[in-house]
Every structure is written in structure tokens, then in C-alpha cells.
Amino acid sequence: MKKFNIAAIDIGGTFTKMAILTNDGTFLENKKIKTPHLLPPEKMIKNIAGRIKELGKGLSFNTCIIGIPGLINSKEGKVIKASNLKGWENIELKTILQKETKAQIIIENDANLIALGEMGFGAAKNFKNFILLAIGTGLGGGIILDGKLYRGVSGYAGEFGHFNIKRNGFKCSCGKYGCLETYVSSIGVNNLYNKYSKKFSSFKVAKNEKGNINPADLFNAYKKGNTLAIKIFNEMGRTLGSFISGIANSLDVETFVLTGGVSNSYEAFINPLLNEVKKRTFPEISQNLSILKGTLGDKAALLGGLLLLKQQ
Ligand SMILES: [Zn+2]
């Protein structure tokens, strides 16, 4: 196999990961930065392009693959909407990035890239039919059927974060109410915290400068037996479990792979999740169903770009 380098970027709601890697999956350089939220979209893209060029100094690359948490028109290289990135609507990402890097640009939904990465190199290596759930700032999804990424008719399949869980639930960044990610994500952790913290006032967890709870802090509180933290993770796990059973009953896939920052607190919500899955899934389906934790962490979406390139 002829060796070449690619640049990979994964823009998240909180962090942006970037790397220069070879086409066999060896990382030559990689870096994680805070997503420069305060910059308007075009300036943010230019800023990130500058950083990837800096990272790739002395290393040649002529392809740059970029993952975005939102609705992507990958053919046109456009971001239609990324509700957890401020102002990202109808952004000509490919055009701007191409101008800045002079490389071939491929854009894709971040959870789709993570699904491909986990299939090629991680937890889903032995699976051809699975659902990837990326639980971070929001909740993204990727669908792999018969070993291939399922994009749907319009190219937007897998937006599980906006699956309605409660008709009159929390308000979502998409403008609707009761979406899955308003319960299962960093946003969800905060919504549940705000809902229950008055009742359990003696178990409060410190908020950051933005007035938000960090799921990692809540997980630490959980480990110390904090009643409020236990309640929040319990509700999150049960909500996700009931969602998973619905999808399992509908699609009869082999496994669900959970990744993303919030999945680091896996042990805090996995038991209520599994109980719910067991209770609600047809036994004929659940006997062949597993729930796994992703193994690639921050590198998943970056590696997923390599598989995407092969499939093109
Ligand atoms: Zn929504």
C-alpha cells in the first residue's frame, strides 16, 4: 500500500481534535484545543486551518477530512446546521478550508466518522451492523448497516440526539422540546441537575465560570455517593436504555457503541441503562445485542476519516 499523510480535524461542541496521520492509521502529530467558540464561523474555520497547517509543518498532506457535529451536505461540502456551534448555518466549510489549506477537503458528520473509526480500529471491529452514540456536549449518532455507513435519503441519518423522548420535556438547542440529548449529554446532565438540585440542595456540585456542571465533576460526586449525582445518572441511564431498546426492536442490530466525554462516566449509568434495555427489548433481539464502550476516545473520528477515504 502506498503511504501518504492526511490531515484530520474533529470539531466538537467543547474541544477540537486535530492530527496528521498516515493512511495506515499511524499518528504523526496530534493536538486537542478548546473549540474557539467566540469566533464567528468563518473566523473559527480560518483559526483552525492555521493550527492544522502549523501542526503539519514539514509534513506533506493533500487531503483534509473534517468532522462537524451537525447536519452536513458532504457532496457540496456545506454545513447546513450545527446547533451546538453558534452561528453555524449554511456555512461553506469546504470552500473556506480549501482556500486556507490548498488541500482536498472532505467533510462529514462527526458521529459518522466516529462510527467508521470504531469499526475500522476500535470496539466495533467485529461488527457490521451497529449504532454509534457519541455522548458529548450533545448526542450524535452513526448507523452502520452491512459494514457501510447508512446516510439516509437526504444524507442526514443518525440524528438520534433529536429523537423525541418526552413531548413536553426540556427545550433543545434545535428549538424543539424533549429531545434525547436534553437528557443524555453534557446539556442533559445540566438540565437534570437544575431540575433536581433544589430538592437535593445538600448535595450540590460546583459549577464552572459559565454556570455549568462538568459531567466529570458529577461523576466524581457519584463515586463519593452523592445522592443527587446518583439520581441524575440513574435518570440518564434509564432514558438512554429505553431509547436503545426502541432502536434495537426497530433495527435488530448487533451492538450499540457508546463514546464521547459523558461516556467516561459509563459505570455510573450503565446498570440502569442495561435494566431498561432488558425490560423493554424483545428477548429474541436482546440475546444477540451488546452494549459496548468505544475504545478510541478522542482519536475515533480522526481515524474514521481514513475509512471514509477508502469508501470514496
Ligand atoms: Zn433537539
Residues whose N, C-alpha, C, O or C-beta is under 5 A from the ligand:
A	BS01	ZN	G161 H162 C172 S173 C174 K176 C179
